[in-house]
Amino acid sequence: MEDLHVVGGGIGGLTAAIALRQRGFDPVVSERATELRPVGAGILLGTNALQAYDRLGLAGEIRAAGSEKSTIRLVDADGASLTSLDVGALEAEFGHPFVAVHRGDLQRVLLDRLPDSVVRTGAECVDVTGRSDDPRVAFADGTATTADLVVGADGIGSAVRDALFPEASVRPTGIVCYRGVATLDLPRSRRRTGLEVWGSGRVAGVEALSDDRVYWYLTATRPIADPDDPDALADALADALGSAPDPLPRVVPATPIAEILVNDLADVAPLPTWSRGPVALLGDAAHAPLPFLGQGAGQAIEDALALARNLDERDGVPSALEAYEASRKEKADRVVTASRRMGRLASLDGSIACRLRNAAMRAVPDRVTRRQQRRIARLSV
């Protein structure tokens, strides 16, 4: 294949470029941002993601860049246990832990594996035409390029998906997510344990990223302050987390106000297929899940591995894309559905509904939770 173009230089697009190059391809990645700076907050990579990166020779660097987890505790608003996810058991079975890492640090690891010429910044894709043969990628500056294969890895607002499936729907939830990275020193004994607090209409969580940085987040079923008023937003967040278990009450004062991120949560309804002709989708462009299972990046990383493998091992692009989708779509769609269901459960509002939810969570046998975790941890590639 002479020309292979990846639209989108996020985690999925960069991972795909690495996997493709290791299989002998020479992809070009177009990215709308004018420069790839270490922006964003934290990201939790599951066992499946680390297994995929191990196959690409990157797992060691990523583990060193972040903080490995052995347990993730889910508690109610009073700090009483709901359930505990023994992710250390997944490491024992599959060879890799969960790792919390700053998105910018993960991006750096990926970019270090790519020649500078691979990623072209300031190239915003606005359309893909000629989708049945010799697809043409059009950019916002009026330029265009053609390729033998175009891969849309341009996120939940994908222009490539809009071109392929204009009827596809992004589904808003009404849930707002607040995120940040605080400079905060946690005791070493707590750095391997993640914490998530389920309250009424709100979920708050914290994960250590390194010795002195923690990633925190809060989701709410209604906005808690005007995001255009940073001081009021910081005050409202500090108030919302003030009665949560430690260290959540300490994270907002330790976070630069200008770096607090605010996003409306949405997902993408499952698509009938991920490709049309020599144009395919990858990651959030194909199957953006809500963040309640922590699998957005993990599923994109699995996609990247599967796409490169099938393009290498199958005879021709149509056969490769068919096999790529066959290996990945069922699991990715299942994650989207499960994440949406978990989001509804986590975001229940009202004391009675929350008490019933909490009682039901405590009643779930550990073996059921482990079985669900193992299904996601097992690579589909």
Backbone hydrogen bonds, N-H to C=O, Kabsch-Sander energy under -0.5 kcal/mol:
donor,donor_aa,acceptor,acceptor_aa,energy
4,L,2,E,-0.5
4,L,26,D,-0.5
5,H,149,L,-2.8
6,V,4,L,-0.5
6,V,28,V,-3.4
7,V,5,H,-0.5
7,V,151,V,-3.2
8,G,6,V,-0.7
8,G,30,S,-3.4
10,G,153,A,-0.5
14,L,10,G,-2.7
15,T,11,I,-2.3
16,A,12,G,-2.4
17,A,13,G,-2.1
18,I,14,L,-2.1
19,A,15,T,-2.7
20,L,16,A,-2.7
21,R,17,A,-2.3
22,Q,18,I,-2.2
23,R,19,A,-0.8
23,R,20,L,-0.7
24,G,21,R,-1.6
25,F,20,L,-2.5
28,V,4,L,-2.2
29,V,118,V,-3.0
30,S,6,V,-2.6
30,S,28,V,-0.5
31,E,120,R,-2.6
37,R,35,E,-1.2
39,V,37,R,-2.4
43,I,101,V,-1.8
45,L,43,I,-0.7
45,L,99,V,-3.1
46,G,44,L,-0.6
50,L,46,G,-1.9
51,Q,47,T,-2.2
52,A,48,N,-2.1
53,Y,49,A,-2.5
54,D,50,L,-1.9
55,R,51,Q,-1.6
56,L,52,A,-0.9
57,G,54,D,-1.4
58,L,53,Y,-3.1
59,A,53,Y,-0.8
62,I,58,L,-2.1
63,R,59,A,-2.6
64,A,60,G,-2.0
65,A,61,E,-1.5
66,G,62,I,-1.1
67,S,100,A,-2.7
69,K,98,F,-2.3
70,S,192,R,-2.9
71,T,192,R,-1.6
72,I,85,L,-1.8
73,R,194,G,-2.9
74,L,83,T,-2.7
75,V,73,R,-0.5
75,V,196,E,-2.6
76,D,80,A,-2.7
77,A,198,W,-0.7
79,G,76,D,-2.2
82,L,74,L,-3.3
83,T,74,L,-1.7
85,L,72,I,-3.1
86,D,84,S,-0.7
87,V,85,L,-1.8
88,G,70,S,-2.2
89,A,86,D,-0.9
90,L,86,D,-0.7
91,E,87,V,-1.6
92,A,88,G,-2.0
93,E,89,A,-1.6
94,F,90,L,-3.4
95,G,91,E,-2.2
98,F,69,K,-0.7
99,V,45,L,-2.4
100,A,67,S,-2.6
101,V,43,I,-2.6
101,V,99,V,-0.5
103,R,41,A,-3.1
106,L,102,H,-2.3
107,Q,103,R,-2.6
108,R,104,G,-2.0
109,V,105,D,-2.0
110,L,106,L,-2.1
111,L,107,Q,-2.9
112,D,108,R,-2.2
113,R,110,L,-1.3
114,L,111,L,-1.8
118,V,115,P,-1.9
119,V,115,P,-0.6
120,R,29,V,-3.5
120,R,118,V,-0.6
121,T,119,V,-0.6
122,G,33,A,-3.0
123,A,31,E,-2.7
124,E,122,G,-0.6
125,C,123,A,-0.7
126,V,138,A,-2.9
127,D,138,A,-1.3
129,T,136,R,-2.5
133,D,130,G,-1.0
136,R,129,T,-2.9
137,V,145,T,-3.4
138,A,127,D,-2.8
138,A,136,R,-0.6
139,F,143,T,-2.9
140,A,124,E,-2.2
142,G,139,F,-1.9
145,T,137,V,-2.0
147,A,135,P,-1.7
148,D,3,D,-1.7
149,L,3,D,-1.3
150,V,278,P,-2.4
151,V,5,H,-2.9
152,G,150,V,-0.5
152,G,280,A,-3.7
153,A,7,V,-2.7
153,A,151,V,-0.9
158,S,155,G,-1.4
162,D,158,S,-1.6
163,A,159,A,-1.7
164,L,160,V,-2.1
165,F,161,R,-3.7
168,A,165,F,-2.2
171,R,169,S,-0.5
171,R,267,D,-3.6
173,T,265,L,-1.9
176,V,220,A,-3.0
177,C,263,N,-3.4
178,Y,218,L,-3.1
179,R,261,L,-2.2
180,G,216,W,-2.0
182,A,214,V,-2.7
183,T,254,A,-2.2
184,L,182,A,-1.0
184,L,212,D,-1.4
186,L,184,L,-0.7
186,L,211,D,-0.7
190,R,187,P,-2.2
191,R,187,P,-0.6
191,R,188,R,-1.0
193,T,190,R,-1.1
194,G,71,T,-2.7
194,G,192,R,-0.5
195,L,206,V,-2.0
196,E,73,R,-2.5
197,V,204,A,-3.9
198,W,75,V,-3.0
198,W,196,E,-0.5
199,G,197,V,-0.7
199,G,202,R,-2.9
201,G,199,G,-0.9
201,G,348,L,-2.8
203,V,219,T,-1.6
204,A,197,V,-2.3
205,G,217,Y,-2.3
206,V,195,L,-2.3
207,E,215,Y,-2.7
209,L,213,R,-2.9
210,S,213,R,-1.6
214,V,182,A,-2.3
215,Y,207,E,-3.3
216,W,180,G,-2.5
217,Y,205,G,-2.0
218,L,178,Y,-2.5
219,T,203,V,-2.8
220,A,176,V,-2.4
221,T,201,G,-1.6
229,D,226,D,-2.0
233,L,229,D,-2.5
234,A,230,P,-2.7
235,D,231,D,-2.2
236,A,232,A,-2.4
237,L,233,L,-2.5
238,A,234,A,-2.5
239,D,235,D,-2.1
240,A,236,A,-2.5
241,L,237,L,-2.0
242,G,238,A,-0.6
242,G,239,D,-0.7
244,A,241,L,-1.3
248,L,245,P,-1.6
250,R,247,P,-2.1
251,V,247,P,-0.6
251,V,248,L,-1.2
252,V,248,L,-0.6
254,A,250,R,-0.7
255,T,252,V,-2.0
259,E,256,P,-1.8
260,I,257,I,-1.6
261,L,179,R,-2.6
263,N,177,C,-2.4
265,L,175,I,-3.1
267,D,171,R,-1.7
268,V,288,A,-1.7
269,A,169,S,-1.9
276,R,279,V,-2.2
279,V,276,R,-0.9
280,A,150,V,-2.6
281,L,274,W,-1.9
282,L,152,G,-2.3
285,A,282,L,-1.1
286,A,283,G,-2.0
287,H,283,G,-2.2
288,A,284,D,-1.0
293,L,290,L,-0.7
294,G,291,P,-1.0
299,Q,295,Q,-2.4
300,A,296,G,-1.4
301,I,297,A,-2.6
302,E,298,G,-2.1
303,D,299,Q,-2.2
304,A,300,A,-2.2
305,L,301,I,-1.8
306,A,302,E,-2.4
307,L,303,D,-3.1
308,A,304,A,-2.0
309,R,305,L,-2.2
310,N,306,A,-2.4
311,L,307,L,-2.3
312,D,308,A,-1.7
313,E,309,R,-2.4
314,R,310,N,-2.1
316,G,314,R,-1.1
320,A,316,G,-2.0
321,L,317,V,-2.8
322,E,318,P,-2.0
323,A,319,S,-2.2
324,Y,320,A,-2.6
325,E,321,L,-2.3
326,A,322,E,-2.1
327,S,323,A,-2.0
328,R,324,Y,-1.1
329,K,325,E,-2.8
332,A,328,R,-2.4
333,D,329,K,-2.8
334,R,330,E,-1.9
335,V,331,K,-2.2
336,V,332,A,-2.1
337,T,333,D,-2.3
338,A,334,R,-2.7
339,S,335,V,-2.8
340,R,336,V,-2.0
341,R,337,T,-2.2
342,M,338,A,-2.7
343,G,339,S,-2.2
344,R,340,R,-2.0
345,L,341,R,-2.0
346,A,342,M,-3.0
347,S,343,G,-1.7
348,L,345,L,-1.2
354,C,350,G,-2.2
355,R,351,S,-2.2
356,L,352,I,-2.3
357,R,353,A,-2.4
358,N,354,C,-2.8
359,A,355,R,-2.3
360,A,356,L,-2.2
361,M,357,R,-2.4
362,R,358,N,-2.1
363,A,359,A,-1.2
364,V,360,A,-0.7
364,V,361,M,-0.9
368,V,365,P,-0.9
369,T,365,P,-1.6
370,R,366,D,-2.7
371,R,367,R,-2.0
372,Q,368,V,-2.0
373,Q,369,T,-2.3
374,R,370,R,-2.5
375,R,371,R,-1.6
376,I,372,Q,-1.3
377,A,373,Q,-2.5
378,R,374,R,-1.8
